[in-house]
Structure formats: C-alpha cells, structure tokens
Amino acid sequence: MKKMESASPGETFVVSGEEYYQSNRLLGALRHRGVALSLEPVRLMPDDLSEISLSALFSEGSLFSPGKLVIIGEVDRISKSQKSELEKIVAGSFDHILFCRTAGRKPSNVFMTKLESAGTSFTCWEPFANQTWKWTRTLAAEEGITLSRDGSQAVEVIASGKLERLVDTIARVALFHGEGSTVNSTGVYEAVKGLEETSAFQFCGEILSGKKGAAMRSLSLLLNSGEEPVRLLALLYSQWKQVAGARELLKSGIPPQAAAKRLGIPQFRWRNVEEHAYRRSTCANSAVLESFAAADHGLKTGVDPLASIASVVLALTSAGE
C-alpha cells in the first residue's frame, strides 16, 4: 500500500490473483496518489485498445495534466501485437504511472514476466485462516468499531474465508451499531442476520453435540424462516470440518495448543472445538462425506432442502450413537 501512496511517474504496477478486494484497495490508493499528482486518469480494457495506440498514449502528454494514470484491466487478454507494444513501453521511460490488472490468476508466460520485471507486482489471494484476524482488526479499526474476541470470531465464521464477505460483514456491523461501538458475537449476528444467524450456529452446535431431535427442529425452523439452504449447508460443513480436523490432530498426539495453532483456531474458541472433537459424530468417514456431497448436489438440482440437509444431520448424529 505504501508503494501506491508514494508512486511517481515512470512506475509500473502489476496486480494479479483471484481476490479482488485487495487489488481494488491498491488501485484506490493509487488513484488518490494520482489526484495528488494531478494526473489524468485513463482506464482501458482489451476491447478499448482496438481503437487506441498504446505507443501514442504513452508518448503524448496530457493537455491539462503533467501526466496520466493509465489503468489497463485484463491486461493478459490484450492481443499479441498490443502485448509486444506494451513490452517496449515498460522497457523504456515515460512520464505516466501504469497500473495493470490480470483477469484473475496470473498466467505464466514471457509477457507477464517482462511486465512484472519492469515494475512492482502484487498477487492477491484470500487470506490464510490463521491470518484473517489481521484483516478483521484492520477493517474494524477503519470502520471505527471494536470487536470483542468472540465478535471477531463471529465475523470470520460468517465470512467463510472470503475477504470481500469479511469487508461487507464488518461494514454492516458498523452501520448497525455505530462508530465507537464495541461489538460481541451476539451484536454481530443481530446486525448481519438477526436471530436466524444465531440459530444457524446453534443448529451446528446441536449436530456436533449429537442432539438429533433438537437439530431437526432447528433445521425446520430455519428453513421455514427463510434461511438460505446452500449457505446453511456450507456453514455446517465449515464447522464440522474444523472440528473433524481437530479430532484427527488430537488422535495423532498433537498437543491441543499446537493443534489449535495449526488449524488457525483462536485459543478462546478452542475449548468448544476440542469438546466436540472427542465425539464420534465428528469422524471424517465416507458416510459423512458422502452425505455432504449428496446434499450439496441435491440442493443444486432441486431436491427438497429439508430432506437434503436432514440426511446430513442423520449421518452426523447417527455416527455418535
């Protein structure tokens, strides 16, 4: 980010990867820098380049600015001749700032190598599970709120490893509670989904505790109140997978603290995970895995949501009997 905030004419930035929030954040910082330098913004996509000469664009000055901030999206999809032209441009000198973004994952080819070697490159991925807390802390501070330990865990569970979803969740919590608030997990669920969200996590807890009847009642209540079936199944899978992973590590003799660290589970939540991990319902056996796969396929092909998810509930709770 600091490189964007101190960028100067003549610099090239190349951003790739399948996570777009970070790249938009980088571009936002560079745009602010462009305004500070009075640069003329020029945004181009591959289709635009059929009518524009890149060489002319970079050799010509701006009528009203000392230079340009040239932003090229999906740079890996421009034509072969345009790639050759851009290679020559970045190999020389120019009075503008160039920002290039690939269409997604960075291709491995000579063009991208030359482009990256001419400037500064960034690859944007979803954050690792054990690093998400850094983003949570940063984003909460930017929104002017404080999340308690269980509040932080709640927004991270809701985000399910997706940075854009984490950003949206924290923004909604801040909007709901207001700047300067300290928010715990109950406050997070209230802001994001109301009582349904709390019930969704209660539903997962009932299953992992082997409470078949309670889980079936919660499932019916959630679906009748409008809970999204695919999202509910994904939440259950993420919760079960985490506990199943803890079970396997503990069985192999890994100390609890080391197991928690390896799985990226905060210590304040580890106790609950560890309690569930000793139940047979958290075994990663073929029947359980097949039930998740069948339910996912069923939800995507029109099978009754209650029947699809109930089969997973039965597979998990029966495993503990």
C-alpha positions in Angstrom: 0.0 0.0 0.0 2.8 2.4 0.9 4.3 2.0 -2.6 1.0 3.1 -4.1 0.8 6.1 -1.8 4.2 7.2 -2.8 4.1 6.3 -6.5 5.8 8.5 -9.1 5.5 9.0 -12.9 7.5 6.3 -14.7 6.5 3.5 -12.4 4.6 0.3 -13.4 2.4 -1.8 -11.1 1.1 -5.2 -12.0 -1.6 -6.9 -9.9 -2.9 -10.4 -10.3 -4.8 -13.1 -8.3 -8.3 -14.3 -7.8 -9.1 -12.0 -4.8 -10.3 -8.6 -5.9 -10.9 -6.6 -2.8 -7.1 -6.2 -2.2 -6.5 -5.2 -5.8 -9.3 -2.6 -5.6 -7.8 -1.3 -2.4 -4.4 -0.9 -4.1 -6.0 0.8 -7.1 -7.9 3.1 -4.7 -4.7 4.2 -3.1 -3.0 4.7 -6.4 -6.0 6.8 -7.6 -5.6 9.1 -4.6 -1.9 9.4 -5.4 -2.9 10.3 -9.0 -5.2 13.1 -7.8 -2.4 14.4 -5.6 -0.1 14.5 -8.6 -2.8 16.0 -10.8 -2.6 13.0 -13.2 -5.2 12.4 -15.9 -6.9 9.0 -15.3 -7.2 6.8 -18.3 -8.9 3.4 -17.9 -8.7 0.8 -20.6 -10.0 -2.7 -21.2 -8.9 -5.1 -24.1 -11.8 -4.0 -26.3 -10.8 -0.3 -26.0 -7.3 -1.0 -27.3 -8.5 -1.9 -30.8 -9.0 1.9 -31.4 -6.1 3.2 -29.4 -2.3 3.1 -29.9 -0.6 2.4 -26.7 2.7 3.9 -28.0 0.9 7.2 -28.8 -0.9 7.2 -25.5 2.4 7.0 -23.6 4.4 9.3 -25.8 1.8 12.1 -25.9 1.4 14.4 -23.0 -1.9 15.4 -21.3 -3.4 18.7 -22.3 -4.4 19.6 -18.7 -2.2 17.5 -16.5 1.5 16.8 -16.1 0.9 13.1 -16.9 -1.5 10.2 -16.9 -2.5 7.4 -14.6 -3.1 4.6 -17.1 -5.1 1.7 -15.8 -5.3 -1.4 -18.0 -7.8 -4.1 -16.9 -7.4 -7.8 -18.0 -4.0 -7.0 -19.4 -3.3 -10.7 -20.0 -6.2 -10.7 -22.6 -4.9 -8.0 -24.9 -3.8 -9.0 -28.4 -0.3 -10.3 -29.2 0.6 -7.1 -31.0 -0.6 -5.0 -28.1 1.4 -7.1 -25.7 4.5 -6.6 -27.8 3.8 -2.8 -27.8 3.4 -2.7 -24.1 6.6 -4.7 -23.5 8.5 -2.0 -25.4 6.8 0.8 -23.4 7.6 -0.6 -20.0 11.2 -1.3 -21.0 11.7 2.4 -21.7 10.8 5.5 -19.8 7.6 7.5 -19.7 6.0 10.3 -17.7 3.0 8.4 -16.5 2.0 5.8 -14.0 0.9 2.4 -15.3 -1.4 0.1 -13.4 -2.1 -3.3 -14.9 -4.6 -5.9 -13.6 -4.9 -9.5 -14.9 -8.3 -11.1 -15.4 -7.6 -13.4 -12.5 -4.9 -15.9 -11.7 -1.6 -14.7 -13.2 -0.6 -16.5 -16.4 2.9 -18.0 -16.5 4.4 -16.6 -19.8 7.1 -14.3 -21.1 4.8 -11.3 -21.4 3.8 -11.3 -17.7 7.5 -11.9 -16.7 8.6 -8.9 -18.7 5.7 -6.8 -17.3 6.5 -7.7 -13.7 10.2 -7.2 -14.1 9.6 -3.7 -15.2 7.9 -2.6 -12.0 6.3 -3.7 -8.8 4.0 -6.8 -8.8 1.3 -7.9 -6.3 -0.5 -11.2 -6.1 -3.9 -11.1 -4.3 -5.2 -14.3 -2.7 -7.8 -14.9 0.0 -6.1 -14.6 3.4 -4.9 -17.8 5.2 -7.2 -18.9 8.0 -4.7 -18.1 10.7 -4.1 -14.6 9.2 -7.7 -13.5 8.8 -7.6 -11.8 12.3 -5.2 -9.2 11.0 -7.7 -8.1 8.3 -10.5 -8.2 10.8 -8.6 -5.9 13.2 -7.7 -3.5 10.4 -11.1 -3.3 8.8 -12.9 -2.9 12.2 -10.5 0.0 13.0 -11.2 1.6 9.7 -14.9 1.4 10.4 -14.4 2.9 13.8 -15.6 -0.1 15.9 -14.0 -2.6 18.2 -14.8 -6.3 18.0 -14.5 -8.4 21.1 -12.7 -11.7 20.7 -15.9 -13.7 20.1 -17.2 -10.9 17.9 -14.1 -11.2 15.7 -14.5 -14.9 15.5 -18.2 -14.5 14.5 -17.5 -12.2 11.6 -14.7 -14.5 10.4 -17.0 -17.5 10.5 -19.7 -15.6 8.6 -17.1 -14.6 6.0 -16.1 -18.2 5.5 -12.6 -17.3 4.3 -13.8 -14.7 1.7 -12.2 -11.3 2.2 -14.9 -9.4 0.4 -17.5 -11.0 2.6 -15.5 -10.1 5.7 -15.4 -6.4 4.5 -19.2 -6.4 3.9 -19.9 -8.1 7.3 -17.8 -5.6 9.3 -19.3 -2.7 7.4 -22.8 -3.9 8.2 -22.0 -4.4 11.8 -20.5 -0.8 12.0 -23.5 0.7 10.3 -25.9 -1.2 12.6 -24.2 -0.3 15.9 -22.5 3.0 15.0 -19.0 4.3 15.2 -17.3 3.9 18.6 -19.2 0.7 19.5 -17.7 -2.4 21.0 -19.5 -5.4 19.5 -19.6 -9.0 20.7 -20.8 -12.1 18.8 -24.4 -11.5 19.7 -24.2 -8.0 18.3 -22.6 -9.3 15.1 -25.4 -11.8 14.5 -28.0 -9.2 15.3 -26.5 -6.8 12.7 -26.0 -9.3 10.0 -28.8 -11.7 10.1 -30.9 -11.2 13.3 -31.9 -14.1 15.4 -31.8 -16.5 12.4 -28.0 -16.3 12.3 -27.7 -17.2 16.0 -30.0 -20.1 15.4 -27.9 -21.3 12.5 -24.8 -21.6 14.7 -27.0 -23.1 17.4 -28.1 -25.7 14.8 -24.5 -26.6 14.0 -23.7 -26.9 17.7 -26.6 -29.2 18.3 -25.5 -31.5 15.5 -21.9 -31.6 16.7 -23.1 -32.4 20.2 -25.2 -35.3 18.8 -28.6 -33.8 19.6 -30.5 -35.2 16.7 -34.0 -34.1 17.7 -33.0 -30.6 18.6 -31.1 -30.2 15.4 -34.0 -31.4 13.3 -36.3 -28.9 15.0 -33.9 -26.1 14.4 -33.4 -27.1 10.8 -37.2 -26.9 10.1 -37.4 -23.6 11.9 -34.5 -22.1 10.0 -35.8 -23.2 6.6 -39.3 -22.0 7.4 -38.0 -18.6 8.4 -36.2 -18.1 5.1 -32.7 -19.3 5.8 -30.8 -20.0 2.6 -30.2 -23.8 2.4 -26.9 -23.6 0.5 -25.5 -21.2 2.9 -26.7 -23.2 5.9 -25.1 -26.4 4.5 -21.9 -24.5 3.8 -21.8 -23.2 7.4 -22.4 -26.7 8.8 -19.6 -28.1 6.6 -17.1 -25.5 7.7 -17.9 -26.0 11.4 -17.8 -29.8 11.1 -14.6 -29.8 9.0 -12.8 -27.6 11.6 -13.9 -30.0 14.5 -13.0 -33.1 12.4 -9.6 -31.7 11.7 -9.1 -31.1 15.4 -10.1 -34.6 16.2 -7.5 -36.1 13.7 -4.7 -34.0 15.1 -5.5 -34.8 18.7 -5.7 -38.5 17.9 -2.3 -38.3 16.3 -0.8 -37.0 19.5 -0.6 -33.3 18.6 -0.8 -31.2 21.8 -4.1 -29.1 21.9 -2.3 -25.8 21.7 -0.3 -26.9 18.7 -3.4 -28.3 17.1 -5.3 -25.0 17.6 -2.4 -23.1 16.0 -2.2 -25.4 13.0 -5.9 -25.1 12.3 -5.9 -21.3 12.9 -8.4 -21.6 15.7 -8.2 -18.8 18.4 -7.5 -20.1 21.9 -10.7 -18.6 23.3 -12.7 -20.8 20.9 -10.5 -23.9 21.0 -12.2 -25.3 24.2 -15.6 -25.6 22.4 -13.9 -27.2 19.3 -12.0 -29.6 21.5 -15.1 -30.7 23.3 -16.8 -31.5 20.0 -13.7 -33.2 18.6 -13.9 -36.1 21.0 -17.4 -37.2 19.8 -17.7 -39.9 17.2 -20.0 -37.6 15.2 -17.0 -35.6 14.1 -15.3 -38.6 12.4 -14.4 -37.9 8.8 -15.7 -41.2 7.5 -17.0 -42.0 4.0 -20.7 -42.0 5.0 -20.5 -38.4 6.4 -18.5 -37.1 3.4 -21.0 -38.7 1.0 -23.9 -37.2 2.9 -22.4 -33.7 2.4 -21.8 -34.3 -1.3 -25.2 -35.7 -1.9 -26.9 -32.8 0.0 -24.9 -30.3 -2.0 -25.8 -31.9 -5.3 -29.5 -32.2 -4.2 -29.7 -28.5 -3.3 -28.3 -27.5 -6.6 -30.6 -29.8 -8.6 -33.9 -29.0 -6.9 -34.3 -31.7 -4.2 -36.3 -30.6 -1.2 -33.9 -28.6 1.1 -35.3 -30.2 4.3 -34.7 -33.7 3.0 -31.2 -32.8 1.7 -29.9 -31.3 4.9 -31.7 -33.7 7.2 -29.7 -36.5 5.6 -26.5 -34.8 6.8 -28.0 -34.3 10.2 -28.8 -38.0 10.4 -25.4 -39.1 9.2 -23.6 -36.9 11.7 -25.8 -37.6 14.7 -26.1 -41.3 14.0 -22.3 -41.6 13.9 -22.2 -40.6 17.5 -24.7 -43.3 18.7 
